[in-house]
C-alpha cells in the first residue's frame, strides 16, 4: 500500500524543520559562542596564525576551546605555540680578562674571571692566527693567590691555511670547575709567544617570550591613608594578562613591596613582588577585566606612577591552509576539551620561518545555541529547547503514523 502523498505534504515541512534544528544543536560548532574569520591565503602550506588578545580573553586559559574550521564545517588540525619545541638562542659570554702577561723567554699567562657564577667544563679561546705547536695548562683559584691544577699539556690547534679573518677560536674541554678565576698558561720555551685575544663560553638560553600589548585599558590611581598607592586597571573586555609594566621616572633609589589583586568585590590576591629601580615588571597569568596593584610605601613618599601597560604572551596556531577556502576560528565553549591531532607528533618540523596571518575581529557565532541546562540570561530560567524539539519531533512522527494508518483504513473500507 502506497503512503498518501497528501499526508507527506502535510507533515513533511514541519518534520524537516524540527530535524534540522536538532541537527544544528548537535553540530560541533554550535557550542562555541564566538567566531573570527581568517583572510584567504594565496598558496597552500603551513601558516602561523597569531591569536589577538581579544580572542584569547574569550577562550579558556589554556585555549583548549579554540577550533579552526574549514570547508563544510570540518575542523582543521593545528598545533598550538606551547606544543612546539622550546626554541633556544645561543649567546657568547665573555669572561672578564684579569691578566694577560707575556714573558717571551718563559710563558704567556692569561687569567680570566668566570662571570657566570656557575661551573664550566669548557672554554673557547680566541687567538691571533698562528700555525705553531704549543701546549696549554689550566689552573683555578678563588682568590688569585692559591692556584690548583685543572688540566695540563693540552695541544692547541692552529688556524686554517685559508683563513682570512686574522683570528680563530679553539674549544678547550676539561673537568667541570667552579673556580672563580681560571689561569691559562702557555709555555713558550724561549720561542715567540701567542697572542691571546680573549676567552668565554657559548651558552644556550631559552628564547625570550614575545608580548603583545593589550589595548582598551583605563587606569586610575589613588594614594590611601594606610601608606599605600592603589593602581586600578579596567579593561573594556576580558583579556588574558601575562605581564604588567609600570614605568617609573624617579631620581632616587626605591625598594617597594607590590601586591596584585583582582579589581572586584572578592579582591582576590594574585601575586607579589619587590619593585626596584631595575625591576618594574610583574609577571602573572589571568583572564580578567580589572586589576588592583597595591604599592606599599611605608614611610616613603608615593612613587610618581603615571601609567601602566598590560601585555599578553603571544599565542599562535600552526595549521595547513589551502587557497580559496574561507577559514574561521570558533572559541568560547567552557566545557570543551583540547583536541588531539596527529600533527602534534610532527611539531618539530614546524619551527622554521612560516608566513603569518592574523584573524579578523571577534563576533558572535551565528550557529551558537545555548546548551541544555545552561542558565539563561537573567539566571533562573533553563534552556530545554533541544529536548522539547526532540519531544515535538516524536509527537509529529507518532501523529504522522496514526494519520497514515487512518488513511489506509479508509481506503480499505471504501474499496
C-alpha positions, 0 to 999 in steps of 0.5 A, a space after each residue: 500500500 502506497 503512503 498518501 502523498 497528501 499526508 507527506 505534504 502535510 507533515 513533511 515541512 514541519 518534520 524537516 524543520 524540527 530535524 534540522 534544528 536538532 541537527 544544528 544543536 548537535 553540530 560541533 560548532 554550535 557550542 562555541 559562542 564566538 567566531 573570527 574569520 581568517 583572510 584567504 591565503 594565496 598558496 597552500 602550506 603551513 601558516 602561523 596564525 597569531 591569536 589577538 588578545 581579544 580572542 584569547 580573553 574569550 577562550 579558556 586559559 589554556 585555549 583548549 576551546 579554540 577550533 579552526 574550521 574549514 570547508 563544510 564545517 570540518 575542523 582543521 588540525 593545528 598545533 598550538 605555540 606551547 606544543 612546539 619545541 622550546 626554541 633556544 638562542 645561543 649567546 657568547 659570554 665573555 669572561 672578564 680578562 684579569 691578566 694577560 702577561 707575556 714573558 717571551 723567554 718563559 710563558 704567556 699567562 692569561 687569567 680570566 674571571 668566570 662571570 657566570 657564577 656557575 661551573 664550566 667544563 669548557 672554554 673557547 679561546 680566541 687567538 691571533 692566527 698562528 700555525 705553531 705547536 704549543 701546549 696549554 695548562 689550566 689552573 683555578 683559584 678563588 682568590 688569585 693567590 692559591 692556584 690548583 691544577 685543572 688540566 695540563 699539556 693540552 695541544 692547541 690547534 692552529 688556524 686554517 691555511 685559508 683563513 682570512 679573518 686574522 683570528 680563530 677560536 679553539 674549544 678547550 674541554 676539561 673537568 667541570 670547575 667552579 673556580 672563580 678565576 681560571 689561569 691559562 698558561 702557555 709555555 713558550 720555551 724561549 720561542 715567540 709567544 701567542 697572542 691571546 685575544 680573549 676567552 668565554 663560553 657559548 651558552 644556550 638560553 631559552 628564547 625570550 617570550 614575545 608580548 603583545 600589548 593589550 589595548 582598551 585599558 583605563 587606569 586610575 590611581 589613588 594614594 590611601 591613608 594606610 601608606 599605600 598607592 592603589 593602581 586600578 586597571 579596567 579593561 573594556 573586555 576580558 583579556 588574558 594578562 601575562 605581564 604588567 609594566 609600570 614605568 617609573 621616572 624617579 631620581 632616587 633609589 626605591 625598594 617597594 613591596 607590590 601586591 596584585 589583586 583582582 579589581 572586584 568585590 572578592 579582591 582576590 590576591 594574585 601575586 607579589 613582588 619587590 619593585 626596584 629601580 631595575 625591576 618594574 615588571 610583574 609577571 602573572 597569568 589571568 583572564 580578567 577585566 580589572 586589576 588592583 596593584 597595591 604599592 606599599 610605601 611605608 614611610 616613603 613618599 608615593 612613587 610618581 606612577 603615571 601609567 601602566 601597560 598590560 601585555 599578553 604572551 603571544 599565542 599562535 596556531 600552526 595549521 595547513 591552509 589551502 587557497 580559496 577556502 574561507 577559514 574561521 576560528 570558533 572559541 568560547 565553549 567552557 566545557 570543551 576539551 583540547 583536541 588531539 591531532 596527529 600533527 602534534 607528533 610532527 611539531 618539530 618540523 614546524 619551527 622554521 620561518 612560516 608566513 603569518 596571518 592574523 584573524 579578523 575581529 571577534 563576533 558572535 557565532 551565528 550557529 551558537 545555541 545555548 546548551 541544555 541546562 545552561 542558565 539563561 540570561 537573567 539566571 533562573 530560567 533553563 534552556 530545554 529547547 533541544 529536548 522539547 524539539 526532540 519531544 515535538 519531533 516524536 509527537 509529529 512522527 507518532 501523529 504522522 503514523 496514526 494519520 497514515 494508518 487512518 488513511 489506509 483504513 479508509 481506503 480499505 473500507 471504501 474499496 
